[in-house]
Amino acid sequence: MLRKEVKWEEVVRAVEKTKGESWDAFADRHGDWGRDLALWVARRRAGMTLRNLGVVAGGMDYSAVSEAIRYFERKRWNSREVIRARTRVLQFLNLGGQGQKPLK
């Protein structure tokens, strides 16, 4: 099955649109799930490497990117707000959004 290629900028735009605020407003905000959602989408659905994600997300180390994605899947996965946001982002990117489960 072919996957649609998406770019980091498209993922960020979709998350911004979903949250109703700019990347700069939420990317470094403590406790905000927006950055981690963008990292998850770009890793799982766009196939970006942890190292590349760290660079484009503002200079994060690849291990910090990995932990952010794991934390997002572990702690935020069942939040109604995050489920809706995740679905909207995937729909904005034409990637589908129903039944998405974390990859182990």
C-alpha positions in Angstrom: 0.0 0.0 0.0 1.4 3.4 -1.0 1.5 6.1 1.6 1.1 9.8 0.7 4.3 11.7 1.2 3.8 14.8 3.3 6.3 17.5 4.3 7.1 18.8 7.8 5.7 22.2 6.8 2.4 20.7 5.8 2.2 18.8 9.2 2.9 22.0 11.1 0.3 23.9 9.1 -2.3 21.2 9.8 -1.5 21.3 13.6 -1.6 25.1 13.6 -5.0 25.0 11.9 -6.3 22.4 14.3 -5.1 24.3 17.4 -6.0 27.7 16.1 -2.6 29.1 17.0 0.9 29.4 15.5 3.7 26.9 15.9 5.8 29.5 17.8 2.9 30.0 20.3 2.7 26.3 21.3 5.9 24.4 20.3 7.8 25.2 23.5 4.9 25.6 25.8 5.2 23.2 28.8 2.5 20.5 28.7 1.1 21.4 25.3 0.6 18.4 23.0 0.7 20.3 19.7 4.5 19.8 19.1 4.3 16.1 20.0 1.3 15.6 17.7 3.3 17.1 14.9 6.3 14.9 15.7 4.1 11.8 15.8 2.4 12.5 12.5 5.7 13.3 10.7 7.3 10.2 12.1 4.5 7.7 11.7 2.8 9.0 8.6 5.5 10.9 6.7 8.4 8.6 7.5 10.8 11.3 8.8 13.7 10.1 10.8 14.1 11.1 14.5 17.3 13.1 13.6 15.5 15.0 10.8 12.5 15.7 13.1 14.8 17.1 15.7 16.4 19.5 13.2 13.1 20.8 11.8 11.4 21.0 15.2 14.0 23.5 16.5 17.1 21.6 17.3 15.9 18.8 19.4 18.2 15.8 20.0 16.9 12.6 18.3 16.5 10.9 21.7 14.3 13.8 22.9 12.2 13.4 19.8 11.8 9.7 20.4 10.8 10.3 24.1 8.3 13.0 23.0 6.6 10.6 20.6 6.6 7.8 23.2 5.1 10.2 25.8 2.5 11.4 23.3 1.4 7.8 22.6 1.5 6.7 26.2 0.0 9.7 28.1 -2.1 11.6 25.5 -3.4 8.8 23.3 -6.8 8.5 25.1 -7.5 12.2 25.6 -10.7 13.1 23.8 -9.2 16.5 22.8 -6.1 14.9 21.3 -8.0 12.2 19.5 -10.1 14.9 17.8 -7.1 16.9 17.0 -5.2 13.9 15.6 -8.1 13.0 13.4 -8.4 16.5 12.1 -4.7 16.8 11.3 -4.7 13.5 9.4 -7.9 14.6 7.6 -6.3 18.0 6.7 -3.3 16.0 5.2 -5.6 13.5 3.5 -4.1 10.7 5.4 -7.3 9.4 7.0 -7.9 9.6 10.7 -10.1 6.8 12.0 -8.7 4.0 14.1 -5.1 5.2 14.2 -3.2 3.3 16.9 0.4 3.8 18.1 3.0 1.7 16.5 5.0 -0.4 18.9 
